[in-house]
Amino acid sequence: MAWRGKPVTIRCDNGPEYISQLLIDWAKRHRITITYIQPGKPQQNAYVERYNRTVRYDWLNQHLFDSITDVQDFATRWLWTYNHERPNMGLGGITPIQKSALVA
Protein backbone atom coordinates (compact mmCIF):
# COMPACT_ATOMS: atom_id res chain seq x y z
CA MET A 1 0.00 0.00 0.00
CA ALA A 2 2.94 2.33 0.63
CA TRP A 3 4.08 1.90 -2.98
CA ARG A 4 0.81 1.83 -4.96
CA GLY A 5 -1.70 3.27 -2.53
CA LYS A 6 -4.62 1.62 -0.80
CA PRO A 7 -7.30 -0.07 -2.90
CA VAL A 8 -10.92 0.76 -2.25
CA THR A 9 -12.02 -2.80 -3.01
CA ILE A 10 -10.37 -6.20 -3.35
CA ARG A 11 -12.28 -8.67 -5.53
CA CYS A 12 -11.55 -12.32 -4.88
CA ASP A 13 -12.97 -15.80 -5.03
CA ASN A 14 -14.30 -17.76 -2.06
CA GLY A 15 -11.14 -19.74 -1.32
CA PRO A 16 -10.32 -20.35 2.35
CA GLU A 17 -7.50 -17.81 2.29
CA TYR A 18 -9.96 -15.09 1.23
CA ILE A 19 -12.83 -15.83 3.58
CA SER A 20 -10.65 -16.05 6.70
CA GLN A 21 -11.49 -13.82 9.61
CA LEU A 22 -7.88 -12.59 9.61
CA LEU A 23 -8.29 -11.09 6.11
CA ILE A 24 -11.71 -9.69 6.92
CA ASP A 25 -10.36 -8.00 10.06
CA TRP A 26 -7.35 -6.61 8.16
CA ALA A 27 -9.61 -5.18 5.46
CA LYS A 28 -11.88 -3.54 8.04
CA ARG A 29 -8.89 -1.96 9.80
CA HIS A 30 -7.73 -0.48 6.49
CA ARG A 31 -11.26 0.45 5.33
CA ILE A 32 -11.02 -1.82 2.29
CA THR A 33 -14.10 -3.61 0.99
CA ILE A 34 -13.78 -7.30 0.14
CA THR A 35 -16.03 -8.23 -2.80
CA TYR A 36 -16.50 -11.93 -3.49
CA ILE A 37 -17.37 -13.45 -6.84
CA GLN A 38 -20.28 -15.90 -6.99
CA PRO A 39 -19.17 -19.45 -6.14
CA GLY A 40 -18.50 -21.47 -9.29
CA LYS A 41 -18.23 -18.35 -11.48
CA PRO A 42 -14.48 -17.82 -12.11
CA GLN A 43 -15.29 -15.74 -15.20
CA GLN A 44 -16.31 -12.96 -12.79
CA ASN A 45 -12.62 -12.69 -11.90
CA ALA A 46 -11.31 -13.52 -15.38
CA TYR A 47 -8.15 -11.38 -15.39
CA VAL A 48 -6.86 -12.92 -12.17
CA GLU A 49 -7.86 -16.44 -13.21
CA ARG A 50 -6.01 -16.01 -16.51
CA TYR A 51 -2.92 -14.68 -14.75
CA ASN A 52 -3.00 -17.55 -12.25
CA ARG A 53 -3.17 -20.03 -15.13
CA THR A 54 -0.20 -18.37 -16.79
CA VAL A 55 1.84 -18.56 -13.58
CA ARG A 56 0.93 -22.19 -13.02
CA TYR A 57 1.74 -23.35 -16.56
CA ASP A 58 4.75 -21.09 -17.21
CA TRP A 59 6.72 -21.96 -14.10
CA LEU A 60 4.97 -23.20 -10.98
CA ASN A 61 4.23 -26.68 -12.35
CA GLN A 62 7.71 -26.95 -13.87
CA HIS A 63 9.92 -26.40 -10.83
CA LEU A 64 10.45 -27.86 -7.38
CA PHE A 65 11.44 -25.31 -4.78
CA ASP A 66 13.35 -25.90 -1.56
CA SER A 67 11.92 -22.95 0.35
CA ILE A 68 9.46 -20.09 0.25
CA THR A 69 12.42 -17.77 -0.31
CA ASP A 70 13.31 -19.71 -3.48
CA VAL A 71 9.72 -19.35 -4.72
CA GLN A 72 9.68 -15.62 -3.94
CA ASP A 73 13.02 -15.05 -5.71
CA PHE A 74 11.91 -17.01 -8.78
CA ALA A 75 8.54 -15.25 -8.82
CA THR A 76 10.20 -11.83 -8.66
CA ARG A 77 12.47 -12.65 -11.62
CA TRP A 78 9.59 -14.20 -13.59
CA LEU A 79 7.34 -11.21 -12.95
CA TRP A 80 10.01 -8.84 -14.26
CA THR A 81 10.34 -10.95 -17.42
CA TYR A 82 6.54 -11.15 -17.75
CA ASN A 83 6.16 -7.38 -17.55
CA HIS A 84 9.24 -6.32 -19.55
CA GLU A 85 10.06 -9.03 -22.10
CA ARG A 86 7.09 -11.35 -22.70
CA PRO A 87 4.67 -10.09 -25.39
CA ASN A 88 1.05 -10.34 -24.30
CA MET A 89 -1.42 -11.19 -27.04
CA GLY A 90 -4.25 -9.63 -25.01
CA LEU A 91 -2.35 -6.32 -25.26
CA GLY A 92 -1.81 -6.58 -29.01
CA GLY A 93 1.54 -8.38 -28.85
CA ILE A 94 3.33 -5.86 -26.62
CA THR A 95 4.58 -6.18 -23.06
CA PRO A 96 2.66 -4.79 -20.07
CA ILE A 97 5.38 -2.18 -19.50
CA GLN A 98 5.02 -1.02 -23.13
CA LYS A 99 1.25 -0.79 -22.69
CA SER A 100 1.71 1.19 -19.50
CA ALA A 101 4.00 3.64 -21.31
CA LEU A 102 1.39 4.13 -24.05
CA VAL A 103 -1.34 4.94 -21.52
CA ALA A 104 0.80 7.38 -19.50
Contact map, one row per residue, 1 for C-alpha under 8 A:
11111110000000000000000000000000000000000000000000000000000000000000000000000000000000000000000000000000
11111100000000000000000000000000000000000000000000000000000000000000000000000000000000000000000000000000
11111000000000000000000000000000000000000000000000000000000000000000000000000000000000000000000000000000
11111100000000000000000000000000000000000000000000000000000000000000000000000000000000000000000000000000
11111110000000000000000000000000000000000000000000000000000000000000000000000000000000000000000000000000
11011111000000000000000000000001000000000000000000000000000000000000000000000000000000000000000000000000
10001111110000000000000000000001000000000000000000000000000000000000000000000000000000000000000000000000
00000111110000000000000000000011100000000000000000000000000000000000000000000000000000000000000000000000
00000011111000000000000000000001111000000000000000000000000000000000000000000000000000000000000000000000
00000011111100000000000000000001111000000000000000000000000000000000000000000000000000000000000000000000
00000000111110000000000000000000011110000000100000000000000000000000000000000000000000000000000000000000
00000000011111000100000000000000011110000000100000000000000000000000000000000000000000000000000000000000
00000000001111100100000000000000000111100100100000000000000000000000000000000000000000000000000000000000
00000000000111110110000000000000000111100000000000000000000000000000000000000000000000000000000000000000
00000000000011111110000000000000000000000000000000000000000000000000000000000000000000000000000000000000
00000000000001111111000000000000000000000000000000000000000000000000000000000000000000000000000000000000
00000000000000111111001000000000000000000000000000000000000000000000000000000000000000000000000000000000
00000000000111111111001000000000000000000000000000000000000000000000000000000000000000000000000000000000
00000000000001111111101100000000000000000000000000000000000000000000000000000000000000000000000000000000
00000000000000011111111100000000000000000000000000000000000000000000000000000000000000000000000000000000
00000000000000000011111110000000000000000000000000000000000000000000000000000000000000000000000000000000
00000000000000000001111111000000000000000000000000000000000000000000000000000000000000000000000000000000
00000000000000001111111111100000000000000000000000000000000000000000000000000000000000000000000000000000
00000000000000000011111111110000010000000000000000000000000000000000000000000000000000000000000000000000
00000000000000000000111111111000000000000000000000000000000000000000000000000000000000000000000000000000
00000000000000000000011111111100000000000000000000000000000000000000000000000000000000000000000000000000
00000000000000000000001111111111110000000000000000000000000000000000000000000000000000000000000000000000
00000000000000000000000111111111100000000000000000000000000000000000000000000000000000000000000000000000
00000000000000000000000011111111000000000000000000000000000000000000000000000000000000000000000000000000
00000000000000000000000001111111000000000000000000000000000000000000000000000000000000000000000000000000
00000001000000000000000000111111100000000000000000000000000000000000000000000000000000000000000000000000
00000111110000000000000000111111110000000000000000000000000000000000000000000000000000000000000000000000
00000001110000000000000000110011111000000000000000000000000000000000000000000000000000000000000000000000
00000000111100000000000100100001111100000000000000000000000000000000000000000000000000000000000000000000
00000000111100000000000000000000111110000000000000000000000000000000000000000000000000000000000000000000
00000000001111000000000000000000011111000000000000000000000000000000000000000000000000000000000000000000
00000000001111000000000000000000001111101101100000000000000000000000000000000000000000000000000000000000
00000000000011000000000000000000000111111101000000000000000000000000000000000000000000000000000000000000
00000000000011000000000000000000000011111100000000000000000000000000000000000000000000000000000000000000
00000000000000000000000000000000000001111100000000000000000000000000000000000000000000000000000000000000
00000000000000000000000000000000000011111111100000000000000000000000000000000000000000000000000000000000
00000000000010000000000000000000000011111111110010000000000000000000000000000000000000000000000000000000
00000000000000000000000000000000000000001111110010000000000000000000000000000000000000000000000000000000
00000000000000000000000000000000000011001111110000000000000000000000000000000000000000000000000000000000
00000000001110000000000000000000000010001111111110000000000000000000000000000000000000000000000000000000
00000000000000000000000000000000000000000111111111000000000000000000000000000000000000000000000000000000
00000000000000000000000000000000000000000000111111100000000000000000000000000000000000000000000000000000
00000000000000000000000000000000000000000000111111110000000000000000000000000000000000000000000000000000
00000000000000000000000000000000000000000110111111111000000000000000000000000000000000000000000000000000
00000000000000000000000000000000000000000000011111111100000000000000000000000000000000000000000000000000
00000000000000000000000000000000000000000000001111111110000000000000000000000000000000000000000000000000
00000000000000000000000000000000000000000000000111111111000000000000000000000000000000000000000000000000
00000000000000000000000000000000000000000000000011111111100000000000000000000000000000000000000000000000
00000000000000000000000000000000000000000000000001111111110000000000000000000000000000000000000000000000
00000000000000000000000000000000000000000000000000111111111100000000000000000000000000000000000000000000
00000000000000000000000000000000000000000000000000011111111110000000000000000000000000000000000000000000
00000000000000000000000000000000000000000000000000001111111111000000000000000000000000000000000000000000
00000000000000000000000000000000000000000000000000000111111111000000000000000000000000000000000000000000
00000000000000000000000000000000000000000000000000000011111111100000000000000000000000000000000000000000
00000000000000000000000000000000000000000000000000000011111111100000000000000000000000000000000000000000
00000000000000000000000000000000000000000000000000000001111111100000000000000000000000000000000000000000
00000000000000000000000000000000000000000000000000000000111111110000000000000000000000000000000000000000
00000000000000000000000000000000000000000000000000000000001111111000000000000000000000000000000000000000
00000000000000000000000000000000000000000000000000000000000001111100000000000000000000000000000000000000
00000000000000000000000000000000000000000000000000000000000000111111011000000000000000000000000000000000
00000000000000000000000000000000000000000000000000000000000000011111010000000000000000000000000000000000
00000000000000000000000000000000000000000000000000000000000000001111111000000000000000000000000000000000
00000000000000000000000000000000000000000000000000000000000000001111111100000000000000000000000000000000
00000000000000000000000000000000000000000000000000000000000000000011111110000000000000000000000000000000
00000000000000000000000000000000000000000000000000000000000000001111111111000000000000000000000000000000
00000000000000000000000000000000000000000000000000000000000000001011111111100000000000000000000000000000
00000000000000000000000000000000000000000000000000000000000000000001111111110000000000000000000000000000
00000000000000000000000000000000000000000000000000000000000000000000111111111000000000000000000000000000
00000000000000000000000000000000000000000000000000000000000000000000011111111100000000000000000000000000
00000000000000000000000000000000000000000000000000000000000000000000001111111110000000000000000000000000
00000000000000000000000000000000000000000000000000000000000000000000000111111111000000000000000000000000
00000000000000000000000000000000000000000000000000000000000000000000000011111111100000000000000000000000
00000000000000000000000000000000000000000000000000000000000000000000000001111111110000000000000000000000
00000000000000000000000000000000000000000000000000000000000000000000000000111111111000000000000000000000
00000000000000000000000000000000000000000000000000000000000000000000000000011111111110000000000000000000
00000000000000000000000000000000000000000000000000000000000000000000000000001111111111000000000000000000
00000000000000000000000000000000000000000000000000000000000000000000000000000111111111100000001100000000
00000000000000000000000000000000000000000000000000000000000000000000000000000011111111000000001110000000
00000000000000000000000000000000000000000000000000000000000000000000000000000001111111000000001111000000
00000000000000000000000000000000000000000000000000000000000000000000000000000001111111100000001000000000
00000000000000000000000000000000000000000000000000000000000000000000000000000000111111110000011000000000
00000000000000000000000000000000000000000000000000000000000000000000000000000000010011111010111100000000
00000000000000000000000000000000000000000000000000000000000000000000000000000000000001111111111100000000
00000000000000000000000000000000000000000000000000000000000000000000000000000000000000111111110000000000
00000000000000000000000000000000000000000000000000000000000000000000000000000000000000011111100000000000
00000000000000000000000000000000000000000000000000000000000000000000000000000000000000111111111100100000
00000000000000000000000000000000000000000000000000000000000000000000000000000000000000011111110000000000
00000000000000000000000000000000000000000000000000000000000000000000000000000000000000111111111000000000
00000000000000000000000000000000000000000000000000000000000000000000000000000000000001111011111101100000
00000000000000000000000000000000000000000000000000000000000000000000000000000000011111110010111111100000
00000000000000000000000000000000000000000000000000000000000000000000000000000000011100110010011111110000
00000000000000000000000000000000000000000000000000000000000000000000000000000000001100000000001111111000
00000000000000000000000000000000000000000000000000000000000000000000000000000000000100000000011111111100
00000000000000000000000000000000000000000000000000000000000000000000000000000000000000000010011111111110
00000000000000000000000000000000000000000000000000000000000000000000000000000000000000000000000111111111
00000000000000000000000000000000000000000000000000000000000000000000000000000000000000000000000011111111
00000000000000000000000000000000000000000000000000000000000000000000000000000000000000000000000001111111
00000000000000000000000000000000000000000000000000000000000000000000000000000000000000000000000000111111
00000000000000000000000000000000000000000000000000000000000000000000000000000000000000000000000000011111
